[in-house]
Structures are given as C-alpha cells and as structure tokens.
Amino acid sequence: MSQPADLDSLVDSSPGAPRHGFQGDRGKMPDVRHAPLGLSIALSREAGSRGASIARRVGRQLGWQVYDQELLEYMSQDAGAREGLVESLPAACMGWIERRSETLEQTCGLDKHSPAYPLAQTMLALAAQGEAVLIGRGAGCVLPRASTLNVRIIAALPDRIAYMSQWLRLTKAEATDRVISRDERRAEFLRTHFGRSPSEVHQYELLLNSGELGEENCAELIARAARLRWETALGNG
C-alpha cells in the first residue's frame, strides 16, 4: 500500500469524522443574535511535528469537528459543500462573516477575486458555527483572535526529520528535503495571501514543542486552553 502524499494532511479516519463537508448531526441552528456560536482552534504546525495527530486528539477530547488541509481545500472548491455550510446559519453569523470578510479585504487585500477567497469563506463559515479545529491554510490569519485559539506546534528539526522518515519510509536525506520543502511552501502561502510569517510567535496563544511534550500532553494543554478561553469570552460578553 502506498504512503499518503501529505503526512500532515491526513483526514481523521475515526468514527464520525467529517468527510467532504459532512459535519455531524448538528440540527438546525438557533436564531441567535450573537456570533460566532462558539470558539474555534486554528492550529499551525511545522512539517513533521505531528500537528495533525495532535489536532485529532484535541477534537476527540472536546468532541469538536476537525478539518485538515485536504478537507478544507475540498470544501472550498465544492460549491455544494460551501452552500451547505451557510444555509442553516442564523443571520447574526452571516453578518459576522461579512464583517470579517471586509476586514480581511482591508488588511490584506483578500477580496472576491483573490485565489484564497473561497478558502477563507469556508473557514469563516465553519468558525461561525464554533467548536471546530482547523489545521493550517492560514486559519489563524483568517479568523479573528477574539473567538479563536491560535496554536503553533513545533519540534526540533532532527525529530521532525526522523518522524517523517519513519512514517513515509524515506531515507534521512529524502525526509530532510520533504520537511524543508513543506515548511517553505506553507510559509510562502501565508506570505502571499496574508502577508504573515509562521515564525511570528506573537500571533499564537500557545506555542508547543511536541518533541518535548508528546502528542497526548500537547492535546491536553490545547483542550484546557480552549475551555478557559471560551469561558473567559463568555464572562466578558
């Protein structure tokens, strides 16, 4: 069996994982006056730092949906999936998406003609519903900080190379090239569409070293931070 093309873009295969726009049995959204309806987690990661695995652990702990890079890209390119996201959103959420879209256009020129516009709209629709973990694709740049926990997963380069080599059965040289090239592509994506660099640490609430802490501890810290972040937001609302 061939290995997956993108280690950090695996779709969660656990029961109930969202696939191709399916978001579980959420039922009809209430007609609320405030948006978003809950907190979201935007998880950025260095290649080979096990960010996707940690995100899935967080999703299981919180009972939230996890959207990896592959799923986000699919949903943003499928008109039916995008329509399904917004059709049951209350008016407050639609207004929230519109206001955030205007802000993104003003701050980084992300308008309807931008290649990343459909992706940004997809992420905003998911975030409007809340209780979502979004992996990569500039989610931390698209979503407002007030309702988002921004997390960056890192690890020492030798650890990431070793992990990539073991998972994809690559030589050390091949794994090194893969890690470096993925980091460069991700950094270029952020620079091109949002004028940001993943190395700007102040954009994150949590910066976790998975090589030192391990997947389980990283997931536990993120889940705890998410609960505290939303409780604080509700207390200030």
C-alpha positions as CSV (number, residue, x, y, z in Angstrom):
1,M,0.0,0.0,0.0
2,S,1.4,3.4,-0.9
3,Q,2.0,6.0,1.7
4,P,-0.1,9.2,1.9
5,A,1.3,12.1,-0.1
6,D,1.0,14.6,2.8
7,L,1.7,13.5,6.3
8,D,0.2,16.5,8.0
9,S,-2.9,16.5,5.8
10,L,-4.5,13.1,6.7
11,V,-8.2,13.1,7.2
12,D,-9.3,11.7,10.5
13,S,-10.5,8.1,10.0
14,S,-12.1,7.8,13.4
15,P,-15.9,7.2,13.6
16,G,-17.9,10.4,13.0
17,A,-15.0,12.3,11.4
18,P,-16.2,14.9,8.9
19,R,-15.7,14.0,5.3
20,H,-16.4,16.1,2.2
21,G,-18.4,18.7,4.1
22,F,-20.3,16.4,6.5
23,Q,-20.4,18.0,9.9
24,G,-22.3,15.6,12.1
25,D,-25.9,15.8,13.4
26,R,-25.8,19.4,14.4
27,G,-29.5,20.0,13.8
28,K,-31.0,23.4,12.8
29,M,-29.0,26.3,14.2
30,P,-30.9,28.5,16.7
31,D,-31.8,32.1,15.7
32,V,-29.2,33.7,17.9
33,R,-28.3,37.4,18.0
34,H,-24.6,36.9,18.6
35,A,-21.9,35.3,16.6
36,P,-19.9,33.2,16.4
37,L,-21.7,30.4,18.2
38,G,-18.6,29.0,19.8
39,L,-14.8,29.0,19.9
40,S,-12.6,27.7,17.1
41,I,-9.0,26.4,17.2
42,A,-6.6,27.4,14.4
43,L,-3.7,25.0,14.5
44,S,-0.5,25.8,12.7
45,R,2.4,23.3,12.6
46,E,5.9,22.7,11.4
47,A,6.2,19.8,9.0
48,G,6.7,16.6,10.8
49,S,5.7,18.0,14.2
50,R,2.7,15.7,14.4
51,G,0.3,18.7,14.3
52,A,-2.5,16.8,12.5
53,S,-2.4,13.9,15.0
54,I,-2.5,16.3,17.9
55,A,-5.4,18.2,16.3
56,R,-7.4,14.9,16.1
57,R,-6.7,14.2,19.7
58,V,-7.9,17.6,20.6
59,G,-11.1,17.0,18.6
60,R,-11.8,13.8,20.4
61,Q,-11.2,15.4,23.8
62,L,-13.5,18.3,23.1
63,G,-16.0,16.5,20.9
64,W,-15.3,19.0,18.1
65,Q,-15.0,18.5,14.4
66,V,-11.5,18.5,12.9
67,Y,-10.9,20.0,9.4
68,D,-7.5,19.2,8.0
69,Q,-5.9,20.9,5.0
70,E,-7.2,18.4,2.5
71,L,-10.8,18.7,3.7
72,L,-10.7,22.5,3.8
73,E,-9.4,22.6,0.3
74,Y,-12.1,20.2,-0.9
75,M,-14.9,22.1,0.8
76,S,-13.7,25.4,-0.6
77,Q,-13.7,24.1,-4.1
78,D,-17.1,22.4,-4.0
79,A,-20.0,24.9,-4.4
80,G,-22.5,22.5,-2.9
81,A,-20.3,21.9,0.2
82,R,-20.0,25.7,0.7
83,E,-23.7,26.3,0.3
84,G,-24.4,23.5,2.8
85,L,-22.2,25.3,5.4
86,V,-24.1,28.6,5.3
87,E,-27.7,27.5,4.6
88,S,-28.6,26.9,8.3
89,L,-26.6,29.7,9.8
90,P,-28.5,32.4,11.6
91,A,-28.5,36.0,10.4
92,A,-26.0,37.0,13.1
93,C,-23.5,34.6,11.8
94,M,-23.9,35.7,8.2
95,G,-23.4,39.3,9.3
96,W,-20.3,38.2,11.3
97,I,-18.8,36.5,8.2
98,E,-19.5,39.6,6.1
99,R,-17.8,42.0,8.6
100,R,-14.8,39.7,8.9
101,S,-14.5,39.5,5.1
102,E,-14.5,43.3,4.9
103,T,-11.7,43.4,7.5
104,L,-9.6,40.8,5.6
105,E,-10.1,42.9,2.4
106,Q,-8.9,46.0,4.1
107,T,-5.9,44.4,6.0
108,C,-4.5,42.0,3.4
109,G,-6.4,42.6,0.2
110,L,-8.3,39.4,0.3
111,D,-11.3,40.1,-1.9
112,K,-13.6,38.1,-4.1
113,H,-11.0,38.0,-6.9
114,S,-8.3,36.5,-4.6
115,P,-7.4,32.8,-5.1
116,A,-7.7,32.2,-1.3
117,Y,-11.1,33.9,-1.0
118,P,-13.2,30.7,-1.3
119,L,-11.0,29.0,1.3
120,A,-11.3,32.0,3.7
121,Q,-15.1,31.9,3.3
122,T,-15.2,28.2,4.0
123,M,-13.2,28.7,7.2
124,L,-15.3,31.6,8.3
125,A,-18.5,29.6,7.9
126,L,-17.0,26.8,9.9
127,A,-15.9,29.2,12.6
128,A,-19.2,30.9,12.7
129,Q,-20.7,27.6,14.0
130,G,-17.9,27.2,16.5
131,E,-16.4,24.1,18.1
132,A,-14.1,23.5,15.1
133,V,-10.4,22.6,14.9
134,L,-8.9,24.0,11.6
135,I,-5.5,22.8,10.6
136,G,-3.2,25.0,8.5
137,R,-4.2,27.0,5.4
138,G,-3.8,30.3,7.2
139,A,-6.8,29.7,9.5
140,G,-5.2,31.8,12.2
141,C,-4.9,34.7,9.8
142,V,-8.5,34.4,8.6
143,L,-10.3,34.0,11.9
144,P,-10.5,36.8,14.4
145,R,-8.5,36.4,17.6
146,A,-11.4,37.2,19.9
147,S,-13.1,33.9,19.1
148,T,-10.1,31.8,18.1
149,L,-7.4,29.9,20.0
150,N,-4.3,30.1,17.8
151,V,-1.8,27.3,18.3
152,R,1.5,26.5,16.8
153,I,3.1,23.1,17.0
154,I,6.8,22.9,16.7
155,A,9.6,20.3,17.2
156,A,13.4,20.2,16.7
157,L,14.4,19.6,13.1
158,P,16.1,16.2,13.8
159,D,12.9,15.0,15.5
160,R,10.7,16.1,12.6
161,I,13.1,14.5,10.0
162,A,13.1,11.2,12.0
163,Y,9.3,11.2,12.2
164,M,8.9,12.0,8.5
165,S,11.4,9.3,7.6
166,Q,9.7,6.7,9.7
167,W,6.2,7.5,8.6
168,L,6.8,7.8,4.9
169,R,9.7,5.3,4.8
170,L,12.1,7.7,3.4
171,T,15.8,8.0,3.7
172,K,17.2,10.7,6.0
173,A,18.1,12.8,3.0
174,E,14.7,12.4,1.4
175,A,12.9,13.2,4.7
176,T,15.0,16.3,5.2
177,D,14.1,17.6,1.8
178,R,10.4,16.8,2.4
179,V,10.3,18.6,5.8
180,I,12.2,21.7,4.5
181,S,10.1,22.0,1.3
182,R,6.8,21.7,3.2
183,D,7.8,24.4,5.7
184,E,8.8,26.6,2.8
185,R,5.5,26.1,0.9
186,R,3.5,26.8,4.0
187,A,5.4,29.9,4.7
188,E,5.1,31.1,1.1
189,F,1.3,30.5,1.3
190,L,1.0,32.8,4.3
191,R,3.2,35.5,2.8
192,T,1.4,35.5,-0.5
193,H,-2.2,35.6,0.8
194,F,-1.9,37.2,4.2
195,G,1.4,39.0,4.5
196,R,2.3,36.9,7.5
197,S,5.1,34.6,8.6
198,P,4.6,31.5,10.7
199,S,7.6,32.4,12.7
200,E,5.9,35.5,14.2
201,V,5.3,34.0,17.6
202,H,3.1,36.7,19.0
203,Q,0.2,35.7,16.8
204,Y,-0.2,32.5,18.8
205,E,-1.7,31.9,22.2
206,L,0.1,28.6,22.5
207,L,3.4,27.5,21.2
208,L,4.0,23.9,22.0
209,N,7.1,21.7,21.3
210,S,5.6,18.2,20.5
211,G,9.1,16.7,20.6
212,E,9.4,17.5,24.2
213,L,5.8,17.3,25.4
214,G,4.5,14.5,23.3
215,E,1.2,14.3,21.4
216,E,-1.0,13.5,24.4
217,N,0.3,16.3,26.6
218,C,0.1,18.8,23.7
219,A,-3.5,17.9,23.1
220,E,-4.4,18.1,26.7
221,L,-2.9,21.6,27.0
222,I,-4.8,22.8,23.9
223,A,-8.1,21.4,25.1
224,R,-7.7,23.0,28.5
225,A,-6.8,26.4,27.0
226,A,-9.8,26.2,24.7
227,R,-12.2,25.7,27.6
228,L,-10.6,28.5,29.5
229,R,-10.6,30.8,26.5
230,W,-14.3,30.4,25.8
231,E,-15.2,30.7,29.5
232,T,-13.4,34.0,29.6
233,A,-15.0,35.2,26.4
234,L,-18.5,34.3,27.8
235,G,-17.7,36.1,31.0
236,N,-16.7,39.2,29.2
237,G,-19.7,39.1,26.9
